[in-house]
Amino acid sequence: MQREVIFLSTESILNKRLLAIDVGTYKVGYVVSDADGRVIEHGIIYKRGKERREKRGEKRFFIETKDINKAIMSIIEMYGIKKLIVGNGTSNKMVSVSGVEVEQVNEYNSTQEAKVLFWKERRKMKPLQLIWKLFSVVPEDYDDYAAMIILERYKERMR
């Protein structure tokens, strides 16, 4: 699988990259942002028996792994992440990483807000999607959108 590689020239810019995660029992939504707060990559890490990384859209990935912590550490190393933003729910204790600063953010209602964000990104909807939206049903996992909400809350708090 081919990946786009982004080279940055200064260490100070790299230090501002953030990884936000929404931790669940069997999956973790994640989003990587650059120094300007733009999304570089987002996706979902599933705890399953096989190791696989699949691209689903321009910047969206689905990762399957036996070890969620190892997958998170590989993203941290790949992008030179210095700060990990996590929701303050009970599941966040399942993630254990080293070498990065970890900061917690209130994740209250982030799942509901993630549904809204998911549908907002799909403006041109087919008739079946309109029915799903009407009944507040999301046809695929959207944990990465919850991670985006967590990242936005962190950035608002830092302003």
C-alpha positions in Angstrom: 0.0 0.0 0.0 1.4 3.3 -1.0 1.5 6.2 1.5 2.1 9.9 0.9 5.1 11.0 2.8 5.3 14.5 4.2 8.7 16.0 5.0 8.9 19.0 7.4 12.0 21.0 7.8 11.9 22.1 11.4 11.7 20.2 14.7 9.4 22.8 16.2 6.7 22.1 13.6 7.0 18.4 14.2 6.6 18.9 18.0 3.2 20.5 17.4 1.7 17.4 15.8 -1.1 15.9 17.8 -2.7 12.5 18.0 -6.2 12.5 19.5 -7.9 9.2 20.3 -11.4 8.0 21.3 -10.8 4.7 23.2 -13.5 2.0 23.2 -13.4 -1.6 24.4 -12.7 -3.2 21.0 -11.7 -0.2 18.8 -10.0 3.2 19.0 -10.8 6.1 16.8 -7.8 8.3 16.0 -6.9 11.6 14.2 -3.5 13.0 13.5 -3.3 16.8 13.0 -0.5 19.0 11.8 0.9 22.2 13.4 -2.0 24.2 11.9 -4.7 21.9 13.2 -5.4 20.3 9.8 -6.2 16.6 9.7 -3.3 14.6 8.2 -4.9 11.1 8.8 -7.8 9.6 10.7 -9.2 6.2 11.1 -10.2 3.4 13.4 -8.0 0.7 15.0 -9.8 -2.6 15.6 -8.6 -5.2 18.0 -8.7 -8.3 16.0 -6.6 -11.4 15.3 -5.0 -10.3 12.0 -2.7 -7.4 11.2 -3.9 -5.3 8.3 -4.0 -1.6 7.2 -6.6 -0.6 4.7 -7.1 2.8 3.1 -10.8 4.0 3.0 -10.8 7.4 1.4 -8.3 10.2 0.9 -7.0 10.4 4.5 -9.0 7.6 6.3 -7.6 4.2 7.3 -8.9 1.1 9.0 -6.3 -0.8 10.9 -6.7 -4.3 12.3 -4.3 -5.5 15.0 -3.8 -7.8 17.9 -2.3 -5.1 20.0 -3.9 -1.6 20.0 -1.1 0.0 22.0 1.4 -1.2 19.4 -0.7 0.3 16.6 -1.0 3.6 18.5 2.8 3.7 19.1 3.5 3.1 15.4 1.3 6.1 14.5 3.2 8.2 17.1 6.5 7.1 15.7 5.4 7.6 12.1 4.3 11.2 12.6 6.7 12.2 15.4 3.8 12.9 17.8 4.8 14.6 21.1 1.3 14.9 22.6 -1.5 12.4 22.8 -5.0 13.7 23.5 -7.5 11.2 25.0 -11.0 11.4 26.2 -11.5 11.2 29.9 -13.9 8.1 29.8 -13.2 4.9 31.6 -11.9 3.1 28.6 -8.9 5.4 28.3 -7.1 3.4 30.9 -6.7 0.6 28.4 -4.2 2.6 26.4 -0.6 2.6 27.6 2.0 4.5 25.6 5.4 6.0 26.6 7.6 8.8 25.3 4.7 11.2 24.7 2.8 13.7 26.9 -0.8 12.6 27.5 -3.5 15.0 28.1 -7.2 14.3 28.9 -10.2 16.1 27.5 -13.8 15.9 28.5 -15.4 13.5 26.1 -19.0 13.9 27.3 -21.5 13.7 24.4 -18.6 13.3 21.8 -20.3 10.3 20.3 -23.5 12.3 19.5 -21.5 15.2 18.1 -19.4 12.7 16.0 -22.6 11.5 14.3 -23.4 15.0 13.3 -19.9 15.6 12.0 -20.0 12.2 10.1 -23.2 13.2 8.2 -21.9 16.8 7.7 -19.0 15.4 5.7 -21.4 13.5 3.5 -23.4 16.4 2.0 -24.4 14.6 -1.2 -26.5 11.8 0.2 -28.3 8.9 -1.6 -31.9 8.2 -0.6 -31.0 5.4 1.7 -28.5 7.6 3.5 -31.2 10.2 4.0 -33.3 7.5 5.7 -30.3 6.5 7.9 -29.8 10.2 8.9 -33.5 10.7 9.6 -33.4 7.9 12.1 -30.0 8.9 13.5 -28.3 5.7 12.2 -24.7 5.7 11.0 -24.0 2.9 8.5 -20.4 2.5 9.5 -18.1 3.0 12.5 -17.4 6.6 13.2 -15.0 6.5 16.2 -12.5 8.6 14.3 -15.0 11.4 14.2 -15.4 11.2 18.0 -11.5 11.6 18.1 -11.9 14.7 15.9 -14.4 16.2 18.5 -11.9 15.4 21.3 -9.2 17.2 19.3 -11.4 20.2 18.7 -12.2 20.4 22.4 -8.5 20.3 23.2 -7.7 23.1 20.7 -10.6 25.3 22.1 -9.2 24.8 25.6 -5.7 25.9 24.5 -7.0 29.1 22.9 
